[in-house]
Amino acid sequence: MNKITLLFILVFQLGFSQNYTEYVTGSTSDLVVTPDQGICLMGGATEHDEAMRWFLRKANGGDIVVLRASGSDGYNDYFYSELVCF
């Protein structure tokens, strides 16, 4: 790929990129934990509490990331306060 094509692709992508909003709940201190691998895909309607607890157990007390196409921090309290997994 030549440099002009690469530059065009880069400029094109930057023109359509969107901003994001970050919400943080809980402590911002870094912890040393040993998480296990886990992905939990949800969406569309109601949540499955046991699947979410499984996901939190995989994090082993570490950070989790929730990616949303739109909305707010609606999952933060759900994960942080409503689910009991330890």
C-alpha positions as CSV (number, residue, x, y, z in Angstrom):
1,M,0.0,0.0,0.0
2,N,1.5,3.3,-0.9
3,K,1.8,6.3,1.5
4,I,-1.0,8.4,-0.2
5,T,-3.5,5.5,0.1
6,L,-2.6,5.0,3.8
7,L,-2.9,8.7,4.5
8,F,-6.3,8.8,2.8
9,I,-7.5,5.9,4.9
10,L,-6.3,7.5,8.1
11,V,-7.9,10.9,7.3
12,F,-11.2,9.1,6.3
13,Q,-11.3,7.2,9.6
14,L,-10.6,10.3,11.7
15,G,-13.4,12.1,9.9
16,F,-15.9,9.5,11.0
17,S,-14.6,8.7,14.5
18,Q,-16.9,9.4,17.4
19,N,-16.3,10.6,20.9
20,Y,-16.8,8.4,23.9
21,T,-17.9,8.9,27.5
22,E,-16.2,7.1,30.4
23,Y,-18.0,6.4,33.6
24,V,-16.1,5.1,36.7
25,T,-17.7,3.5,39.7
26,G,-15.8,2.3,42.8
27,S,-12.2,2.8,43.7
28,T,-9.8,4.2,41.1
29,S,-6.8,2.6,43.0
30,D,-4.9,0.0,41.0
31,L,-5.0,-3.4,42.6
32,V,-2.8,-6.4,41.8
33,V,-5.2,-9.2,41.0
34,T,-5.1,-12.4,39.0
35,P,-8.2,-12.3,36.7
36,D,-9.3,-15.2,34.6
37,Q,-10.4,-14.9,31.0
38,G,-14.1,-14.2,30.4
39,I,-16.4,-12.4,28.1
40,C,-20.1,-11.8,28.8
41,L,-22.2,-10.6,25.9
42,M,-25.6,-9.2,26.8
43,G,-28.1,-6.9,25.3
44,G,-31.5,-6.1,24.1
45,A,-33.6,-6.8,27.1
46,T,-33.2,-8.2,30.6
47,E,-29.9,-9.3,32.1
48,H,-29.1,-12.8,33.3
49,D,-27.9,-12.2,36.9
50,E,-26.0,-15.5,37.1
51,A,-24.1,-14.8,33.9
52,M,-23.1,-11.4,35.2
53,R,-21.9,-12.9,38.5
54,W,-19.8,-15.4,36.6
55,F,-18.3,-12.5,34.7
56,L,-17.5,-10.6,37.9
57,R,-15.9,-13.8,39.5
58,K,-13.7,-14.0,36.4
59,A,-12.4,-10.5,37.1
60,N,-11.4,-11.6,40.6
61,G,-11.9,-8.1,42.1
62,G,-10.3,-6.3,39.2
63,D,-11.6,-3.8,36.7
64,I,-14.3,-4.7,34.2
65,V,-15.2,-2.8,31.0
66,V,-18.8,-2.3,29.7
67,L,-19.1,-1.2,26.1
68,R,-22.4,0.3,25.0
69,A,-23.5,1.8,21.7
70,S,-25.6,4.4,23.5
71,G,-26.9,5.2,26.9
72,S,-25.4,6.0,30.3
73,D,-23.8,4.4,33.3
74,G,-26.8,2.2,33.9
75,Y,-24.7,-1.0,34.5
76,N,-22.4,0.6,37.0
77,D,-24.7,0.3,40.0
78,Y,-25.9,-3.1,38.8
79,F,-22.4,-4.5,38.8
80,Y,-21.1,-2.6,41.8
81,S,-24.0,-2.8,44.3
82,E,-26.7,-5.1,43.2
83,L,-24.8,-8.3,42.3
84,V,-23.2,-10.2,45.2
85,C,-20.6,-12.6,43.8
86,F,-18.0,-13.0,46.6
